[in-house]
Amino acid sequence: MTITTTRNIEIMTKEMAAIERAVCARFFVSWEEMASDSRARDIARPRQIIMFLARERTALSYPEIGDLVGKHHTTVLHGCRAIEKMLQE
């Protein structure tokens, strides 16, 4: 069990920033586009990938990831499930 400390949150936030930079660079989108309310597939899919990788690579909860990407935790849950489904196909 991981104890949440300020240091752990700092590390997870840095990991989250690295994930965001990598995905934005890979899909040629800016963070402003990623943080927008756009539902366009070329924006929404990379956003879902960020959420999925954040869930896989950090100990952040759905609400915490949602706070960092400006989305509701149920949106994060849906995004993670969508990417998991794509990976299974």
C-alpha positions in Angstrom: 0.0 0.0 0.0 1.4 3.4 -1.0 1.2 6.1 1.6 0.2 9.4 -0.1 2.7 12.1 0.8 3.5 15.5 -0.6 6.6 13.9 -2.1 4.6 11.1 -3.7 2.2 13.6 -5.2 5.1 15.7 -6.6 6.5 12.6 -8.3 3.2 11.5 -9.7 2.5 15.0 -11.0 5.9 15.1 -12.7 5.1 11.7 -14.3 1.8 13.0 -15.4 3.5 16.0 -17.0 5.9 13.7 -18.8 3.0 11.6 -20.1 1.2 14.7 -21.3 4.3 16.0 -23.2 5.0 12.7 -24.8 1.4 12.2 -26.0 1.0 15.8 -27.2 4.3 15.5 -29.2 3.3 12.1 -30.7 -0.1 13.3 -31.8 1.0 16.8 -32.8 -1.5 18.6 -30.5 -1.0 21.4 -28.1 -1.8 21.1 -24.4 -4.3 23.9 -25.0 -6.2 21.7 -27.5 -5.9 18.7 -25.2 -7.4 20.7 -22.2 -10.2 22.1 -24.4 -13.8 20.8 -24.4 -13.3 19.5 -28.0 -14.8 16.1 -28.7 -13.1 15.8 -32.1 -11.5 12.4 -32.4 -8.0 13.8 -33.1 -8.1 15.6 -29.8 -10.3 13.2 -27.7 -8.3 10.0 -28.4 -4.9 11.4 -27.3 -6.7 12.8 -24.2 -8.0 9.3 -23.4 -4.5 7.9 -23.9 -3.1 10.5 -21.4 -5.8 9.4 -18.9 -5.1 5.7 -19.5 -1.3 6.1 -19.2 -1.7 8.2 -16.0 -3.8 5.5 -14.5 -1.3 2.8 -15.5 1.9 4.6 -14.6 0.9 6.5 -11.5 -1.0 5.9 -8.3 -3.4 8.7 -9.1 -7.1 8.1 -8.7 -9.7 8.8 -11.4 -10.7 12.0 -9.6 -7.1 13.1 -9.3 -6.4 12.5 -12.9 -9.6 14.3 -13.8 -8.5 17.3 -11.8 -5.2 17.4 -13.6 -6.7 17.2 -17.1 -9.8 19.3 -16.3 -12.3 16.5 -16.7 -14.8 14.7 -14.5 -13.7 11.4 -13.0 -16.3 9.5 -15.0 -14.9 11.0 -18.2 -11.5 9.6 -17.1 -13.0 6.2 -16.3 -14.7 6.1 -19.8 -11.4 7.2 -21.5 -9.4 4.4 -19.7 -12.0 1.8 -20.6 -12.0 3.0 -24.3 -8.3 2.6 -24.5 -8.3 -0.8 -22.8 -10.9 -2.0 -25.3 -8.8 -0.7 -28.2 -5.8 -2.6 -26.8 -7.8 -5.8 -26.6 -8.9 -5.7 -30.2 
